Amino acid sequence: MEKIMNNTVLEFECIGMENGGKFPIEYTGRGQDISPEFVIKNLSPNAKTLAVTLEDLSHPIKNFTHWIIWNIPATDRIKKNISAGKTVPALGKACQGIGYGFHRYAGPKPPKRKKHTYRFTIYSLDCEMNISPNSMKGTFLKKAEKHIIQKGSIVGEYE
């Protein structure tokens, strides 16, 4: 699927959540429902932009997308609480596609007493993506395929 141009995995930290750990309540639909802060650890100097997805790996719809954002200027830190909207002027030309039916972060909110596993993936790309904010994850991945330099993922659980 993705043709990663650089064999290094993108390493990052989601502030307040260990890989394989539990989602902090503030990042969920039962809390403040705000996007977390990410610290990028080994970003390629060739990266121009970043993209982030959040998927529910336990949802009946395979890898159900909760959030997708692209064209974040390459940086070692993505601040938390990214505002809703098709575009995010505070992040340059960043666009939020359709995830969970919205143009915004939509944190975990599985059915009561059901544990779901969620995955954040961050991609570094060698360009800005010129696609409609009405795009979904599949369209983004298809168009980004030849531009992905690095990618990395972490998972968390919430019930």
Secondary structure per residue as TSV (DSSP state, phi and psi in degrees):
chain	resnum	aa	ss	phi	psi
A	1	M	-	360.0	-81.7
A	2	E	-	-79.2	142.2
A	3	K	-	-104.1	96.5
A	4	I	-	-80.1	120.3
A	5	M	S	-76.5	-23.8
A	6	N	S	-124.6	128.1
A	7	N	-	-73.6	-1.3
A	8	T	-	-78.7	139.5
A	9	V	-	-79.1	138.6
A	10	L	-	-75.0	119.3
A	11	E	-	-98.0	134.1
A	12	F	E	-152.3	163.6
A	13	E	E	-121.0	139.4
A	14	C	E	-101.5	112.1
A	15	I	T	-58.9	126.1
A	16	G	T	91.6	-2.5
A	17	M	B	-139.6	124.7
A	18	E	-	-81.6	148.3
A	19	N	T	-60.3	125.2
A	20	G	T	86.4	-1.3
A	21	G	E	-92.7	-164.6
A	22	K	E	-95.2	141.7
A	23	F	-	-66.0	131.4
A	24	P	-	-63.6	141.0
A	25	I	G	-54.9	-35.4
A	26	E	G	-63.0	-23.8
A	27	Y	G	-91.5	7.3
A	28	T	S	-112.2	165.9
A	29	G	T	-69.1	-9.9
A	30	R	T	-99.5	-1.3
A	31	G	T	-118.0	-133.5
A	32	Q	T	-81.6	-13.9
A	33	D	-	54.9	47.5
A	34	I	-	-110.5	149.3
A	35	S	-	-69.2	144.4
A	36	P	-	-78.9	170.4
A	37	E	-	-90.5	140.3
A	38	F	E	-120.2	139.9
A	39	V	E	-115.7	118.7
A	40	I	E	-88.7	131.7
A	41	K	S	-101.7	-28.4
A	42	N	S	-140.6	47.5
A	43	L	-	-63.4	131.8
A	44	S	-	-63.7	140.1
A	45	P	T	-65.8	-13.9
A	46	N	T	-86.2	-6.1
A	47	A	-	-70.6	133.1
A	48	K	-	-104.8	-37.7
A	49	T	E	-139.8	165.8
A	50	L	E	-124.4	155.2
A	51	A	E	-135.8	149.1
A	52	V	E	-132.6	137.4
A	53	T	E	-125.1	152.3
A	54	L	E	-127.8	122.6
A	55	E	E	-125.1	146.2
A	56	D	E	-94.1	107.9
A	57	L	T	-78.1	-12.4
A	58	S	T	-100.2	-5.8
A	59	H	S	-67.8	146.6
A	60	P	S	-57.6	-30.7
A	61	I	S	-85.3	117.3
A	62	K	T	-52.6	127.1
A	63	N	T	50.0	50.0
A	64	F	E	-56.6	126.2
A	65	T	E	-82.9	123.3
A	66	H	E	-95.0	-27.4
A	67	W	E	-160.4	141.2
A	68	I	E	-146.2	131.0
A	69	I	E	-140.7	139.1
A	70	W	E	-138.6	172.6
A	71	N	E	65.8	27.5
A	72	I	E	-73.9	126.7
A	73	P	E	-55.0	138.0
A	74	A	-	-55.7	128.2
A	75	T	-	-157.9	165.2
A	76	D	S	-94.6	2.9
A	77	R	E	-150.6	127.2
A	78	I	E	-109.5	115.1
A	79	K	-	-68.2	156.1
A	80	K	S	-79.2	169.4
A	81	N	-	61.8	51.1
A	82	I	-	-67.4	132.0
A	83	S	-	-69.3	155.8
A	84	A	-	-72.4	158.9
A	85	G	S	133.4	157.7
A	86	K	S	-63.3	-38.5
A	87	T	E	-119.9	155.0
A	88	V	E	-125.6	87.1
A	89	P	G	-54.6	-30.8
A	90	A	G	-64.7	-16.4
A	91	L	G	-115.9	41.0
A	92	G	T	66.2	-119.2
A	93	K	T	-101.2	25.2
A	94	A	E	-62.3	138.4
A	95	C	E	-122.8	140.1
A	96	Q	E	-107.4	118.3
A	97	G	-	-79.0	-166.0
A	98	I	-	-91.0	117.3
A	99	G	B	-135.6	130.9
A	100	Y	T	60.0	22.0
A	101	G	T	84.8	4.5
A	102	F	B	-129.8	167.7
A	103	H	S	-104.6	63.3
A	104	R	S	-168.1	170.1
A	105	Y	-	-69.1	135.1
A	106	A	-	-133.1	101.5
A	107	G	-	-71.3	172.3
A	108	P	-	-55.7	137.9
A	109	K	-	-158.7	67.3
A	110	P	-	-70.6	167.2
A	111	P	S	-55.4	147.8
A	112	K	T	-51.2	137.4
A	113	R	T	64.2	21.7
A	114	K	-	-119.7	127.0
A	115	K	-	-91.5	128.5
A	116	H	E	-119.2	152.4
A	117	T	E	-106.8	133.4
A	118	Y	E	-121.7	149.6
A	119	R	E	-129.4	125.3
A	120	F	E	-91.9	133.7
A	121	T	E	-126.0	133.2
A	122	I	E	-116.7	132.9
A	123	Y	E	-113.8	139.2
A	124	S	E	-106.4	136.7
A	125	L	E	-125.0	157.1
A	126	D	S	-90.4	10.2
A	127	C	S	-161.0	175.3
A	128	E	-	-87.2	145.6
A	129	M	-	-94.9	126.8
A	130	N	-	-101.8	75.5
A	131	I	-	-131.1	157.6
A	132	S	-	-64.7	141.1
A	133	P	T	-62.9	-14.2
A	134	N	T	-82.5	6.9
A	135	S	-	-76.9	156.8
A	136	M	-	-110.2	177.5
A	137	K	H	-55.0	-43.5
A	138	G	H	-59.2	-43.1
A	139	T	H	-65.3	-45.1
A	140	F	H	-57.2	-50.5
A	141	L	H	-62.2	-39.1
A	142	K	H	-64.5	-45.0
A	143	K	H	-72.0	-30.4
A	144	A	H	-85.2	-13.3
A	145	E	G	-42.1	-48.5
A	146	K	G	-87.7	1.8
A	147	H	G	-114.1	-1.9
A	148	I	E	-77.5	121.3
A	149	I	E	-91.9	-45.8
A	150	Q	E	-141.5	158.2
A	151	K	E	-152.8	150.3
A	152	G	E	-150.3	156.5
A	153	S	E	-137.5	151.7
A	154	I	E	-134.9	154.6
A	155	V	E	-121.9	156.2
A	156	G	E	-149.3	159.3
A	157	E	E	-115.9	153.5
A	158	Y	E	-152.6	141.9
A	159	E	-	-140.1	360.0
